[in-house]
């Protein structure tokens, strides 16, 4: 398996490598490094391969968190980028947004679902990932790319229903418990239990591929955020919803 398979992801990684700076760039690059190591280790040390793939996801999430803080988004300082649960929570949260988009993708006038295009624009240090989507029989490219809001009853939507659906929960506490369970997997594969030493005997290729897909989704989100000086409306909306999910803030209108 080539770690970077899709052409757009090859371009995104090259763009990040050339234009991102500091810790965000290092985290993004380290995410790819851990994926590469995970694939090489999958047959000889599956436990460490899983650990590496989890770390790859967390490094990609960390790149996003730090970028949000550096850009000065409201409440971004509440993000705990050293907390495993916080980093593991980002994927189900983003999946809830994708689930929302899938539900409404066939509604007339809804611009997302399959109706969008990612493209690298600019040259040199001005390279940036852009997002174009179809709207009213035309194409719109927002600058910054996520400069829009999703509202329900004229209030910012927080994707609570989709989160409950993904986690099979009935309340926000169930969502948090689901996230904590996911985050604890790294401990289960590394540390001895009363039943003995952790040992994985099943094929983990599918698991690593899944983590690889998550990493590249997160890196796309990162690339749509870090290069832009302007703060985007949907990034702030999503950040507020994410922190509300984690119990850091109340839902913000």
C-alpha positions in Angstrom: 0.0 0.0 0.0 1.2 3.4 -0.9 0.5 5.7 2.1 -0.5 8.6 -0.2 -2.8 7.1 -2.9 -5.0 9.9 -4.2 -3.4 12.6 -6.4 -5.1 15.5 -4.4 -3.6 14.1 -1.2 -0.1 14.0 -2.8 -0.6 17.7 -3.7 -1.9 18.6 -0.2 1.1 16.9 1.5 3.5 18.7 -0.8 1.7 22.0 -0.1 1.8 21.5 3.6 5.5 20.6 3.4 6.3 23.8 1.5 4.0 26.3 3.2 3.2 25.2 6.8 5.5 26.2 9.6 6.6 25.2 13.1 4.8 22.5 15.1 1.8 22.3 12.8 4.0 21.3 9.9 6.0 18.8 12.0 2.8 17.2 13.3 1.4 16.8 9.8 4.6 15.3 8.5 4.9 13.0 11.6 1.3 11.7 10.9 2.5 10.5 7.5 5.7 9.0 9.0 3.7 7.0 11.6 1.4 5.7 8.8 4.4 4.5 6.8 5.9 2.8 9.8 2.5 1.2 10.7 2.2 -0.4 7.3 5.8 -1.8 7.5 5.1 -3.2 11.0 1.7 -4.7 10.4 2.9 -8.3 9.9 5.8 -8.4 12.3 4.5 -6.3 15.2 0.8 -5.7 14.8 0.4 -4.1 18.3 3.0 -1.5 17.5 1.5 -1.0 14.0 -1.9 -0.2 15.6 -0.2 2.1 18.1 1.6 3.9 15.2 -1.6 4.3 13.2 -3.4 5.7 16.3 -0.5 8.2 16.8 -0.8 9.2 13.1 -4.4 10.2 13.6 -3.6 12.1 16.8 -0.7 14.0 15.2 -3.0 15.1 12.3 -5.6 16.2 14.9 -2.9 18.1 16.8 -1.9 20.0 13.7 -5.5 21.2 13.4 -5.8 22.2 17.1 -2.6 24.2 17.1 -3.6 25.9 13.8 -6.9 27.0 15.4 -5.1 28.4 18.4 -2.5 30.2 16.2 -5.3 31.7 14.1 -7.0 33.1 17.2 -10.3 31.3 16.9 -12.6 32.0 19.8 -12.3 29.3 22.6 -9.5 27.6 20.7 -7.4 27.8 23.9 -9.8 25.3 25.5 -8.5 22.6 23.1 -6.4 20.1 25.0 -4.0 18.9 22.3 -2.1 16.7 24.7 -5.2 14.9 25.8 -5.7 11.6 23.9 -9.5 11.7 24.2 -9.6 15.1 22.6 -7.6 14.0 19.7 -9.6 10.8 19.2 -12.8 12.7 19.4 -12.1 14.8 16.3 -12.8 11.9 13.8 -16.3 11.0 15.1 -17.1 14.7 15.2 -16.0 15.3 11.6 -17.9 12.1 10.6 -21.0 13.6 12.2 -20.7 16.6 9.8 -20.2 14.2 6.9 -23.3 12.3 8.0 -25.3 15.5 8.0 -24.1 16.4 4.5 -25.0 12.9 3.2 -28.5 13.2 4.6 -29.1 16.5 2.9 -27.0 16.0 -0.3 -30.0 15.3 -2.4 -32.0 18.3 -1.2 -32.4 20.8 -3.9 -29.8 23.6 -3.6 -27.7 21.8 -1.0 -24.1 22.5 -2.2 -22.2 19.6 -0.5 -22.4 15.8 -0.6 -20.5 14.8 -3.7 -20.9 18.3 -5.2 -17.6 19.9 -4.3 -14.0 20.2 -5.6 -10.7 20.5 -3.8 -7.8 22.1 -5.7 -4.4 23.5 -4.9 -4.1 27.1 -6.1 -1.2 29.6 -6.2 2.5 29.1 -6.5 5.4 28.9 -4.0 4.6 30.1 -0.5 1.2 31.3 -1.7 0.0 27.7 -2.4 -3.3 27.0 -0.8 -6.0 24.3 -0.8 -9.3 25.8 -2.2 -12.8 24.4 -1.9 -15.4 25.0 -4.7 -19.0 23.8 -4.6 -21.9 23.9 -6.8 -24.7 26.3 -5.9 -27.7 27.5 -8.0 -26.3 25.9 -11.1 -23.0 27.6 -10.7 -19.7 27.2 -8.9 -18.7 29.1 -5.8 -15.2 29.3 -4.3 -15.2 30.8 -0.8 -12.2 32.6 0.6 -11.4 31.4 3.2 -12.7 28.0 2.0 -15.0 27.4 5.0 -16.6 30.8 5.0 -20.2 29.7 5.5 -22.6 28.6 8.2 -25.0 25.7 8.6 -28.1 26.8 10.4 -31.3 25.1 11.6 -34.2 27.3 12.6 -31.9 30.3 12.1 -29.4 29.0 14.7 -25.9 27.4 14.2 -26.4 23.6 14.0 -24.2 21.5 16.3 -24.7 18.0 14.8 -25.9 16.5 18.1 -28.3 14.1 16.3 -25.6 12.8 14.0 -23.2 12.3 16.9 -25.7 10.3 18.8 -26.3 8.2 15.7 -22.6 7.5 15.2 -22.0 6.6 18.8 -25.3 4.7 19.4 -25.8 7.0 22.4 -28.8 8.7 24.0 -27.1 11.7 25.5 -23.9 13.8 25.3 -22.5 11.7 28.2 -22.8 8.6 26.0 -20.9 10.4 23.3 -18.1 11.3 25.7 -18.0 7.7 27.0 -17.7 6.4 23.4 -14.8 8.7 22.8 -13.0 7.7 26.0 -13.4 4.0 25.0 -11.8 4.7 21.7 -9.0 6.6 23.3 -8.3 3.8 25.7 -7.4 1.3 22.9 -3.8 2.6 22.9 -3.5 1.4 26.5 -5.1 -1.9 25.9 -2.6 -2.9 23.2 0.4 -1.7 25.1 -0.1 -2.7 28.8 -0.5 -6.1 30.5 -4.0 -7.0 31.7 -5.0 -9.5 34.4 -5.8 -11.9 31.6 -2.2 -11.6 30.2 -0.1 -9.8 27.7 -1.8 -8.0 24.8 -1.5 -10.0 21.6 -3.2 -9.3 18.3 -3.5 -12.4 16.0 -6.0 -11.1 13.4 -5.2 -9.3 10.2 -5.0 -5.6 10.9 -4.6 -4.3 7.3 -8.2 -3.0 7.2 -7.7 -1.2 10.5 -4.6 0.6 9.2 -6.3 1.5 6.0 -9.2 3.0 8.0 -6.8 5.0 10.1 -5.0 6.2 6.9 -8.3 7.5 5.5 -9.0 9.3 8.7 -5.5 10.9 8.7 -6.0 12.3 5.2 -9.4 13.7 6.0 -7.9 15.5 9.0 -5.0 16.8 6.9 -7.5 18.1 4.3 -9.2 20.0 7.1 -5.9 21.3 8.3 -5.0 22.4 4.8 -8.3 24.3 4.5 -7.5 26.2 7.7 -3.9 27.0 8.4 -2.9 29.1 5.3 -5.7 31.6 5.6 -5.4 34.8 7.6 -9.1 35.2 7.7 -11.1 33.3 10.3 -13.8 31.2 8.7 -17.4 31.1 9.9 -17.8 27.3 9.7 -14.5 26.6 11.4 -15.7 28.7 14.4 -19.1 27.0 14.3 -17.5 23.6 14.2 -15.1 24.5 17.0 -17.9 25.7 19.2 -19.9 22.5 18.6 -16.9 20.3 19.2 -16.1 22.0 22.5 -19.7 21.8 23.5 -19.6 18.0 22.8 -16.5 17.7 25.0 -18.3 19.6 27.8 -15.9 22.6 27.7 -18.6 25.2 26.7 -22.3 25.6 26.4 -23.7 25.6 22.8 -22.9 29.0 21.4 -25.5 30.7 19.2 
